[in-house]
């Protein structure tokens, strides 16, 4: 058996968390590999993994919600590398370049995100790649 879902339950019978495995590693390509729930059955935490490594290109890899459903914390993580405060920058092109000036060590991960999500055009992606030479 290559893939399996492990579910853990509270003593009262509600589901506490779900973990998706593939070949004994936390892994899921079509959603979070780890999800925990409040007793009300609302989602508390979602974490995206590929082969035991936190990773997601189409949104934050870690989400924590208040019981109301509103997002409390979101973290962008690419290939296991946490992009410090990226959630404040990604939505506006100019802010992506500002982020790279502030955190140049994350240029490869930001380039992956920008390319995957079409946040930048080809010329802007080339400029972003050139910034790697100046870090």
Buried (B, 14 or more C-beta within 10 A) or exposed (E): EEEEEEEEEEEEEEBBBBBBBBEEEBBBEEEBBBBBBBEEEEBBBBBBBBEBBBBBBEBBBBBBBEEEEEEEEBBBBBEBBBBBEBBEBBEEEEBBBEBBEEBEEBBEBBBBBBBEEEBBEEEBBEEBEEBEEEE
